[in-house]
Amino acid sequence: MRALLLGLDCVPPALAFDRFAEAMPNLSALRARGLSGPLRSVMPPITVPAWACMTSGRDPGELGVYGFRSRPRDRGYDLRLVRSTDLRAKRVWDRLGEVGRSSAALFVPPSSPPTPLRGVMASCFLTPGEGAAWTFPRAKGAEWEARFGAYHADVRAFRAGDLERIFGELHAMTAQHFALARHVWSEDRPDFMAMVEMGPDRLHHAAWDHLDPASPRYVPGTEWEARGRGYYAALDAELGRLLDAVGDAAVIVASDHGARACEGAFAVNDLLRREGWLALRETPSAPRPLREVVDWPRTRAWAEGGYYARVFLNVAGREPEGALPAAQTDRATAELRQLLLAEGPPGTLVASPTELYGEVRGEAPDLLAIFGDLAWRSVGTVGHHAIASRDLPAGVDGANHDWDGVVVMSGGPFGRGAIEASLFDVGRTLLGLFGVEAGPGWRGKDWSETT
């Protein structure tokens, strides 16, 4: 048995299964002979932690990873990028290695720095830059760069608006990643290979307003709409070449979350400031990073922005300059929940980590908030002219993440038909393909057992 997991970051059913389906004949053929449907993501539906959840069977709270960046263990106020070494749970390739199976893990977030496994690894888009170790074994880096050129970990400044440059880098990165994957499959011959391509995510955040008729900023028929469809066609052609290489192996194509139009921005820290939870040393005349102006000793709560808001209480004795008495945390959490629900756009969701996750590890936020059911972006800067605005501020692009990605399972024991699956099902099914027991705590359904 050999198996391939091809991850396509941020691909929604509306594009891959509908509007761009005719540009993706290889994916459509794979669907026709296998199982396919929407793949429900996790809360929060973002790249990190979603790929880690998919490949470990644990939820974000159990992993202690709540986004791209985490708070330090001393509860300081600065965030740092998540590292692969932050994960304590075994991932699919670790479990397979324990039973003597070899794996290749290519570009699967978070995988920087690369970690040892029974096989080979190439780190993900979080690779810090030129000269950083990006492979395991380390010697593989020089070998692969001699063959495929300098490693393209990501598209630079993909929100910068220079679409000509961005599309050039996008195609170059995707072509290199698939060429390397074909090489690894044939030369290293792993029993299992997982590859994640970040290209679709970068395309969406660069050019979504050209791709989605539901976007309030959409103008039909632009050059970039045609070139976005062309990228999906190129992605599908790469899929076809990889499928030719893997032959009769079992194949799962999956995305970690979907994408949708961003309808507005919600300035959560301006709301907290207005309601007396957050204090500033000065009044900004224009939007500023929170940490440039916040007055921590007088602040009882603040938030980090993104596709969802992480709201933290500034608790005395817990945070370095805490202002909220510890005895008031429960009441403060309840008041903030009601405030966010009352002020947020329709569809706003607010929950505590204990309500969402089986366990809460790491430095978790006190509340997590999704605004407008993912239609609105949470903005972490402060000094905006309005708390809720349909005018997107600098740094906010036209694409938000959405709950559903896609999944296709074909070959091996898989039958045919439409399914609705969970992101956790992917890792569980991969273990099932190899006859490996998931063990206690591993979430999801094994679709290899359904035929």
C-alpha positions as CSV (number, residue, x, y, z in Angstrom):
1,M,0.0,0.0,0.0
2,R,1.2,3.5,-0.9
3,A,-0.9,6.7,-0.3
4,L,-0.7,10.3,-1.2
5,L,-2.3,13.3,0.6
6,L,-2.3,16.4,-1.6
7,G,-3.2,19.4,0.4
8,L,-4.5,22.5,-1.5
9,D,-4.6,25.4,1.0
10,C,-7.7,27.5,1.0
11,V,-9.5,25.8,-1.9
12,P,-13.4,26.2,-1.6
13,P,-16.0,24.0,-3.2
14,A,-17.4,27.0,-5.1
15,L,-14.3,27.2,-7.2
16,A,-12.8,23.7,-7.4
17,F,-16.2,21.9,-7.7
18,D,-18.1,24.6,-9.5
19,R,-16.9,27.7,-11.2
20,F,-13.4,26.5,-12.1
21,A,-14.4,22.8,-12.5
22,E,-14.0,22.8,-16.3
23,A,-10.5,24.1,-15.9
24,M,-9.7,21.2,-13.6
25,P,-10.3,18.0,-15.6
26,N,-7.9,15.9,-13.6
27,L,-9.6,16.8,-10.3
28,S,-13.0,16.2,-11.8
29,A,-12.0,12.8,-13.1
30,L,-10.6,11.9,-9.6
31,R,-14.0,13.0,-8.1
32,A,-15.9,10.9,-10.7
33,R,-14.2,7.7,-9.6
34,G,-14.0,8.4,-5.8
35,L,-15.6,10.0,-2.8
36,S,-15.9,13.8,-2.7
37,G,-17.6,16.7,-1.0
38,P,-17.1,19.6,1.4
39,L,-14.6,19.2,4.2
40,R,-15.5,21.0,7.4
41,S,-12.6,22.9,9.0
42,V,-11.8,23.6,12.6
43,M,-12.3,26.6,14.8
44,P,-10.5,28.7,13.8
45,P,-10.5,27.8,10.1
46,I,-7.0,29.0,9.3
47,T,-3.8,27.3,8.0
48,V,-2.2,27.0,11.4
49,P,-3.6,25.2,13.2
50,A,-5.9,23.4,10.6
51,W,-3.2,21.3,8.9
52,A,-1.8,20.3,12.3
53,C,-5.3,19.2,13.4
54,M,-5.8,17.2,10.2
55,T,-2.5,15.3,10.5
56,S,-2.6,14.8,14.3
57,G,-6.3,14.1,15.1
58,R,-6.2,16.7,17.8
59,D,-8.2,20.0,18.1
60,P,-6.5,23.4,18.5
61,G,-7.0,23.4,22.2
62,E,-5.4,20.0,22.6
63,L,-2.5,21.2,20.5
64,G,-2.2,24.5,22.3
65,V,-2.1,26.3,18.9
66,Y,-4.7,28.9,18.2
67,G,-3.3,30.7,15.1
68,F,-0.1,31.6,13.2
69,R,1.3,33.2,16.3
70,S,1.2,32.2,19.9
71,R,1.8,34.0,23.2
72,P,4.9,33.1,25.2
73,R,4.6,31.0,28.2
74,D,5.3,33.9,30.5
75,R,2.0,35.5,29.3
76,G,3.9,38.5,27.8
77,Y,2.1,40.7,25.3
78,D,4.1,40.0,22.2
79,L,3.3,37.1,19.9
80,R,5.7,34.8,18.1
81,L,5.3,32.5,15.1
82,V,4.3,29.0,15.8
83,R,7.1,26.4,15.3
84,S,6.8,22.8,14.5
85,T,8.4,22.0,17.9
86,D,5.4,23.6,19.6
87,L,3.4,20.5,18.7
88,R,3.5,17.7,21.2
89,A,1.0,15.4,19.4
90,K,2.2,12.7,17.0
91,R,1.3,13.3,13.3
92,V,0.4,10.8,10.7
93,W,4.0,10.2,9.6
94,D,5.1,9.7,13.2
95,R,2.5,7.0,13.7
96,L,3.4,5.3,10.4
97,G,7.1,5.4,11.3
98,E,6.3,3.5,14.5
99,V,5.1,0.5,12.4
100,G,8.0,0.7,10.0
101,R,6.4,2.7,7.2
102,S,8.3,5.5,5.5
103,S,6.9,8.9,4.8
104,A,7.6,12.2,3.0
105,A,6.1,15.3,4.5
106,L,6.5,18.2,2.1
107,F,5.5,21.8,3.0
108,V,2.9,20.7,5.5
109,P,2.3,23.5,8.1
110,P,3.7,23.9,10.6
111,S,6.9,22.1,9.8
112,S,9.6,24.8,10.4
113,P,12.1,23.8,11.7
114,P,11.8,20.4,10.0
115,T,11.6,17.5,12.4
116,P,13.0,14.0,12.3
117,L,10.8,11.2,10.8
118,R,11.3,7.9,9.1
119,G,11.7,9.4,5.7
120,V,12.2,13.0,4.4
121,M,10.7,16.4,5.2
122,A,10.6,19.8,3.5
123,S,9.5,22.6,5.7
124,C,6.5,24.9,5.0
125,F,5.9,28.6,4.2
126,L,7.0,29.5,7.8
127,T,10.6,28.8,6.8
128,P,12.4,31.9,8.1
129,G,14.5,32.7,5.0
130,E,17.4,32.0,2.8
131,G,20.1,29.9,4.6
132,A,17.6,28.4,7.1
133,A,17.5,24.7,7.4
134,W,14.4,23.5,5.5
135,T,14.8,19.7,5.1
136,F,15.3,16.6,7.1
137,P,17.8,15.1,6.7
138,R,19.5,18.4,6.4
139,A,21.7,17.3,3.5
140,K,18.6,16.9,1.4
141,G,18.3,20.7,1.1
142,A,21.5,21.0,-0.9
143,E,20.6,18.0,-3.0
144,W,17.2,19.3,-3.9
145,E,18.3,22.9,-4.5
146,A,21.0,21.6,-6.9
147,R,18.2,19.9,-8.9
148,F,15.3,22.3,-8.5
149,G,16.8,25.7,-7.6
150,A,16.6,27.8,-4.5
151,Y,13.6,26.8,-2.4
152,H,10.5,28.8,-2.9
153,A,8.9,28.6,0.5
154,D,6.2,31.3,-0.2
155,V,5.1,34.1,-2.4
156,R,6.7,37.4,-1.2
157,A,4.3,40.2,-0.1
158,F,1.3,38.5,-1.6
159,R,-1.0,41.3,-0.4
160,A,1.1,44.1,-1.9
161,G,-1.0,44.5,-5.0
162,D,1.7,43.9,-7.6
163,L,-0.2,41.2,-9.4
164,E,2.2,40.7,-12.3
165,R,5.0,39.8,-9.9
166,I,2.8,37.8,-7.6
167,F,1.4,35.6,-10.4
168,G,5.0,35.0,-11.6
169,E,6.1,33.9,-8.2
170,L,3.0,31.9,-7.6
171,H,3.5,29.8,-10.8
172,A,7.2,29.3,-10.1
173,M,6.6,28.2,-6.5
174,T,3.8,25.7,-7.4
175,A,5.8,24.2,-10.3
176,Q,8.9,23.7,-8.1
177,H,6.9,22.1,-5.3
178,F,5.2,19.6,-7.6
179,A,8.4,18.8,-9.4
180,L,10.0,18.1,-6.0
181,A,7.1,15.9,-5.0
182,R,7.3,13.8,-8.1
183,H,11.0,13.4,-7.6
184,V,10.6,12.3,-4.0
185,W,7.8,9.9,-4.8
186,S,9.9,8.1,-7.4
187,E,13.4,8.4,-5.9
188,D,12.8,8.1,-2.2
189,R,9.7,5.8,-2.6
190,P,7.9,6.6,0.6
191,D,4.9,4.5,1.6
192,F,3.1,7.7,2.4
193,M,3.6,11.2,1.0
194,A,1.9,14.4,2.2
195,M,2.3,17.6,0.3
196,V,0.6,21.0,0.9
197,E,0.6,23.6,-1.8
198,M,0.0,27.2,-0.5
199,G,-0.5,28.7,-3.9
200,P,-4.3,28.8,-3.9
201,D,-4.3,30.7,-0.6
202,R,-1.8,33.2,-1.9
203,L,-3.9,33.6,-5.1
204,H,-7.0,34.3,-3.1
205,H,-5.5,36.8,-0.8
206,A,-3.9,38.6,-3.7
207,A,-6.8,38.6,-6.2
208,W,-10.1,37.4,-4.7
209,D,-12.0,40.5,-5.7
210,H,-11.2,39.5,-9.3
211,L,-12.4,36.0,-8.8
212,D,-15.6,36.0,-6.8
213,P,-18.9,37.6,-8.2
214,A,-20.1,37.7,-4.5
215,S,-17.4,40.2,-3.6
216,P,-18.7,43.7,-3.2
217,R,-15.6,44.9,-5.1
218,Y,-15.9,42.4,-8.0
219,V,-15.5,43.7,-11.6
220,P,-16.3,41.0,-14.2
221,G,-14.0,40.1,-17.0
222,T,-10.7,41.4,-15.9
223,E,-7.3,40.1,-17.0
224,W,-6.8,38.8,-13.4
225,E,-9.9,36.8,-13.4
226,A,-8.8,35.0,-16.5
227,R,-5.3,34.5,-15.0
228,G,-6.8,33.2,-11.7
229,R,-8.7,30.6,-13.6
230,G,-5.4,29.9,-15.5
231,Y,-3.6,29.3,-12.2
232,Y,-6.3,26.7,-11.2
233,A,-5.8,25.1,-14.6
234,A,-2.0,25.0,-14.0
235,L,-2.6,23.5,-10.6
236,D,-4.8,20.8,-12.1
237,A,-2.2,20.1,-14.7
238,E,0.4,19.6,-11.9
239,L,-2.1,17.3,-10.2
240,G,-2.4,15.3,-13.4
241,R,1.4,14.8,-13.6
242,L,1.6,13.8,-10.0
243,L,-1.3,11.3,-10.4
244,D,0.6,9.8,-13.3
245,A,3.6,9.4,-11.1
246,V,1.7,7.8,-8.2
247,G,-0.1,5.2,-10.3
248,D,-2.5,3.0,-8.4
249,A,-1.8,4.5,-4.9
250,A,-4.7,5.7,-2.8
251,V,-5.1,9.5,-3.2
252,I,-6.7,12.1,-0.9
253,V,-6.9,15.7,-2.1
254,A,-8.0,18.0,0.7
255,S,-8.1,21.7,1.7
256,D,-7.8,23.0,5.2
257,H,-10.5,25.6,4.9
258,G,-12.4,27.5,2.2
259,A,-12.5,31.1,1.1
260,R,-15.2,33.8,0.8
261,A,-15.5,37.5,0.1
262,C,-14.6,39.8,3.0
263,E,-17.5,42.1,3.4
264,G,-16.1,44.4,6.1
265,A,-13.7,45.1,8.9
266,F,-14.6,45.1,12.6
267,A,-12.2,47.2,14.8
268,V,-12.4,45.1,17.9
269,N,-9.8,47.1,19.9
270,D,-11.6,50.3,19.2
271,L,-14.8,48.8,20.6
272,L,-12.9,47.7,23.7
273,R,-11.4,51.2,24.0
274,R,-14.8,52.8,23.7
275,E,-16.3,50.6,26.4
276,G,-13.5,51.2,28.8
277,W,-11.7,47.9,28.6
278,L,-8.6,49.1,26.8
279,A,-6.6,52.3,27.5
280,L,-4.1,54.1,25.3
281,R,-1.3,56.5,26.1
282,E,-2.3,58.8,23.3
283,T,-5.2,59.1,20.8
284,P,-4.1,58.0,17.3
285,S,-4.9,60.3,14.4
286,A,-4.8,57.2,12.1
287,P,-4.8,53.4,12.6
288,R,-1.8,52.3,14.6
289,P,-0.5,48.9,15.8
290,L,-1.9,48.4,19.3
291,R,1.4,47.9,21.0
292,E,2.7,51.3,19.9
293,V,0.0,53.1,22.0
294,V,-1.5,50.8,24.5
295,D,-1.3,51.6,28.2
296,W,-1.1,48.2,29.7
297,P,-1.4,49.1,33.4
298,R,-4.8,50.7,32.7
299,T,-6.0,48.0,30.2
300,R,-8.3,45.2,31.3
301,A,-8.7,43.5,27.9
302,W,-7.4,43.6,24.4
303,A,-7.7,41.6,21.2
304,E,-5.6,40.2,18.4
305,G,-7.0,40.6,14.9
306,G,-7.2,38.3,11.9
307,Y,-9.9,36.0,10.4
308,Y,-11.1,35.8,14.0
309,A,-10.4,37.8,17.2
310,R,-8.6,36.4,20.1
311,V,-9.6,38.4,23.2
312,F,-7.4,38.4,26.2
313,L,-8.0,39.6,29.7
314,N,-5.1,41.5,31.3
315,V,-5.3,39.8,34.7
316,A,-3.3,41.0,37.7
317,G,-0.8,38.3,38.7
318,R,-1.2,36.5,35.4
319,E,0.0,39.1,32.8
320,P,3.1,41.2,33.4
321,E,1.1,44.5,33.9
322,G,-2.3,43.0,34.7
323,A,-5.1,45.5,35.6
324,L,-8.1,43.2,36.1
325,P,-8.4,41.6,39.5
326,A,-8.3,37.8,39.2
327,A,-11.6,37.5,41.1
328,Q,-13.4,39.4,38.3
329,T,-12.3,37.2,35.4
330,D,-15.6,35.2,35.1
331,R,-17.7,38.3,35.2
332,A,-15.5,40.1,32.7
333,T,-15.6,37.2,30.3
334,A,-19.4,37.2,30.4
335,E,-19.6,40.9,29.9
336,L,-17.2,40.9,27.0
337,R,-19.1,38.0,25.3
338,Q,-22.3,40.0,25.5
339,L,-20.6,43.1,24.2
340,L,-19.2,41.4,21.2
341,L,-22.4,39.6,20.4
342,A,-24.4,42.9,20.7
343,E,-22.0,45.0,18.6
344,G,-20.8,42.4,16.0
345,P,-22.6,42.0,12.7
346,P,-25.3,39.3,12.3
347,G,-23.8,35.8,12.5
348,T,-21.2,36.7,15.1
349,L,-20.0,33.8,17.2
350,V,-18.3,34.1,20.5
351,A,-17.0,31.2,22.7
352,S,-14.4,30.4,25.3
353,P,-11.8,27.7,24.6
354,T,-13.3,25.4,27.2
355,E,-16.6,25.4,25.2
356,L,-14.8,24.6,21.9
357,Y,-12.1,22.1,22.7
358,G,-11.5,18.8,24.4
359,E,-8.6,20.3,26.4
360,V,-7.0,23.8,26.7
361,R,-3.2,23.9,26.5
362,G,-0.8,26.6,25.9
363,E,-1.6,30.3,26.3
364,A,-5.1,30.3,25.1
365,P,-7.3,33.4,24.6
366,D,-10.1,34.1,27.1
367,L,-12.6,34.4,24.2
368,L,-12.6,33.6,20.5
369,A,-14.9,35.6,18.2
370,I,-15.9,35.2,14.6
371,F,-17.6,38.2,13.1
372,G,-20.5,37.9,10.7
373,D,-19.9,34.1,10.3
374,L,-16.5,34.8,8.7
375,A,-17.8,37.5,6.4
376,W,-16.0,40.3,8.4
377,R,-12.3,40.5,9.3
378,S,-11.3,41.3,12.9
379,V,-8.9,44.3,12.8
380,G,-6.3,44.4,15.6
381,T,-5.0,47.9,15.0
382,V,-6.6,50.9,16.9
383,G,-7.6,54.3,15.8
384,H,-10.2,53.6,13.1
385,H,-12.9,56.1,12.2
386,A,-15.6,53.4,12.8
387,I,-15.8,50.2,14.7
388,A,-17.6,48.4,11.8
389,S,-16.8,49.5,8.3
390,R,-17.3,48.0,4.8
391,D,-14.3,50.0,3.6
392,L,-11.4,47.6,4.1
393,P,-8.4,49.2,5.8
394,A,-4.8,48.8,4.7
395,G,-3.6,45.3,5.2
396,V,-7.0,43.7,4.8
397,D,-7.5,41.9,1.5
398,G,-10.7,40.8,-0.3
399,A,-10.6,37.2,0.8
400,N,-11.8,35.8,4.1
401,H,-11.5,32.2,5.1
402,D,-14.6,30.0,5.1
403,W,-15.7,26.9,7.0
404,D,-15.7,24.4,4.2
405,G,-12.8,23.2,2.1
406,V,-12.9,20.3,-0.3
407,V,-12.0,16.6,-0.1
408,V,-11.6,13.9,-2.8
409,M,-10.7,10.3,-1.9
410,S,-9.9,7.9,-4.7
411,G,-8.2,4.6,-5.4
412,G,-7.4,1.9,-2.8
413,P,-10.6,0.9,-0.9
414,F,-12.6,4.0,-1.7
415,G,-15.9,3.7,-3.4
416,R,-17.8,6.4,-5.3
417,G,-20.2,9.1,-4.2
418,A,-20.9,12.3,-2.5
419,I,-19.8,12.7,1.2
420,E,-19.7,15.4,3.8
421,A,-16.5,15.0,5.9
422,S,-14.6,16.6,8.7
423,L,-11.0,17.8,8.5
424,F,-10.2,15.3,11.2
425,D,-11.4,12.5,9.0
426,V,-8.4,12.8,6.7
427,G,-5.7,11.8,9.1
428,R,-7.9,9.0,10.6
429,T,-8.5,7.7,7.1
430,L,-4.8,7.7,6.2
431,L,-4.0,5.6,9.2
432,G,-6.9,3.3,8.3
433,L,-5.4,2.8,4.8
434,F,-2.3,1.4,6.4
435,G,-4.1,-0.6,9.1
436,V,-2.8,1.5,11.9
437,E,-5.0,2.0,14.9
438,A,-5.7,5.6,15.6
439,G,-5.6,5.2,19.4
440,P,-7.3,7.1,22.1
441,G,-8.1,10.8,21.4
442,W,-7.7,10.7,17.7
443,R,-10.7,12.5,16.2
444,G,-12.5,11.8,13.0
445,K,-14.0,9.0,10.9
446,D,-12.1,6.4,8.8
447,W,-13.6,6.5,5.3
448,S,-11.5,3.6,4.2
449,E,-13.9,1.4,6.2
450,T,-17.1,2.5,4.5
451,T,-16.8,0.4,1.3
